[in-house]
Amino acid sequence: MDHGSAPGTEGGSDGPRTASRTTSRTTSRSSVRRRFERLAAEVAKFGAVGAAGVLVNLLVFNLVRGTTDLPVVRASVIATVVAICTNYIGFRYFTYRDRDKSGRTKELTLFLLFSAVGLVIENGVLYTATYGFGLDSPLENNVFKFVGIGVATLFRFWSYRTWVFRAVPSREEESLRGGGAAPAGRNQRQRVG
């Protein structure tokens, strides 16, 4: 006498649902893993461009401080502006080269806006150390310049990836949203690559 298959087997009443839940969990885990790997790659690329920017920033800062009579914070602002220019090139063509390229004017405007906020954060730390606490030796200037860069970098990473270099949705994300149609303002070629 056949009483049916055991639960969880193909012929049992829970078979397809159990398989569906297992597949869903596996897909969900692999999706989370892919997102984490993409974020790790983005952080590494951002770090590489940022490290080059820090080097440019500190070199220009010390060059201006050593060759002019400008006050420390003015020299720092000049160095930060030069680093911002070199960083934009690195971010646009290396770190975020796969991001939406449809609104370059808006992208550059937002980049400059958030960079200006980063400039204020970075040089605010240096200003406070120099004029608030009297820490004005070349070593102290460089230490607090570096600390200011670090604090501003956290803000810049968040703002650039969130507002400036916006991600183009993947095909999976678009199909989950329902449709797969390209978002307004993007043609098929931009969405794919």
N, C-alpha and C positions, 0 to 999 in steps of 0.2 A: 504494500500500500504506500503510495507516494503522497507524503504530506506537504509537498512543495519544497522548494530549496530553502536553505538556511538564510536568515537575514544577512544582507551584505554581499551575497553572491549574485551572479547575474540574473538568475531567475527569481530571486527573493524580492520582497516588496521594497526594500531600501536600496537595492543595487544601484540603479541609475542616480538616485539622489546622493548617495555616498560618493560615487565616482565624481559627480558634479562638484560636490563640496571639496573633495581632494584636489581636483583640477583647479578650482577657484583659488584655494589656498596656495597651491604651487605657483599659479600665475601671479597671485598677489605678492608672494615672496620674491619671485624673479623680477617683478616690476619694481619693488622697493630696492632690490639689489642694483638694478640698472640705474635707477635714479641716484642712489648713493655713489655708484661708480662715476656717473656723469658729474655729480657735484664735486667729487674728489679730483677729477680731471680739471674741472673749472677752477677750483681753488689752487691747484698746482700751476696752471697757466697764469692765473691772476697773480700768484706769488712770484712767478718768473718775471713778468712784466713789472710788478711792483718792486722787486729787488733791483732791477735795472733803473727804475725811477728813483729809488732811494739813493743809489749810487750817483746818478746824475744830480739829484737834489743836493746831496752833501758835497759833491765836487764843486758845483757852481757856488754853493753857499760859502765854502772856504776860499774859493778863488776870489769872489767878490769881497769877502771880509779881508783877505790878504792884500788886495790890490787897490782898494778904495777906502775912503773914510766914512762910508755909509754906516748908519747905526745897524746894530745886529738884526733887528726885526725887518728892516727894509731889505737888507741883504738876503734874509731868509725868504721874504715874499718873492723877490726876483728869482731865487733858486726854485721855489715852489712852482712858479709860473712856467719856467723852462721844463721842469719835470712833468707838469700837467700836459704840456704839448707833446712831449715824447711818449708819455703814457697813453694818450689818446690813440696814437698810431699803433702802439703795441696791443691795446685792448681791441680796437676795431679790426685789425688785420691778423691777430694771433689768438687772443683769448676768446673773443666773441665773434669770430669771423663767420660762424654759422647762424648768427642771430639775424633778426629782421633788419633788412637794409632799405626798407621802403621810404622811411622818413628821415633822411640824413640831416636836414635842417633842424628838425625837432630833436633828433638824437644829439647833435652837437650843442644845441641850446641847453638841453637838460644836462649834458656832460659838463658844460661850463658852469652851470648853476650849482650842481652838486660838488664840483671841484672847488668852486669858490667857498662853499660851506666848509669843505675839507681844509682849504687854505686857512680859513679863520680858526678852525679847531687846532690845526698844526701850529700856527704861529701864535695863537692864544696861549698855548702851553709855554712856548719860548718867551713870549712877552711877560707872562706871570713869573717865570723863573728869573728872568733878567731884571725886570723893573720892580717886581713885587718882592722878591727875596734877595736881590742883589747878587745873583749868581751869574757873573759876567766874564769868566775866564774863557779862553778858546775851548778848553775841554768841556766846561759846563755848558757852553753854547751848543756844542756838538751833541752832548748827551741829551739835553732837553729838546733840541731839534729832532733827534732820533725818536725820543719818547712821543713828541707831538706827531711825527709821521705815523707812528704805530697806532695812536688813538684815532687819527684821521682815517687811517687805512680801514679800520673796522666799519666806519661810516661809509666810506667810499665803496667798499665791497658790496654792502647791502644796497646802497642807492643805485650803483651802476647796474647790478644784475636785476634789480627790481624795476627800475624806471627807465634807464638809458638804453641798455642793450637787451631789449626784451626778447624772450624766447619765442621762436616760431613753434606752434604746437606740432607735435609729432603726428603721424598718421593715426596711431593708436588713440591719442588724446582726442583728435578730431572725430574719430568714429564713435568714441564713447560719448561725446557731446551730442552726437546725433546728426549724422549727415555726411561728413567728409567734404562738404563744400568749403572752398577756400574762404577765410575770413575776408570781410569787406576791405578793399584796398590792396589785396595781394593777388598776384596772378599765380597760376599753377607752378611756374618755374621757381618763383621765390619760395613757395611753400615747401617744395620738395628739397631744394638744395640750399 
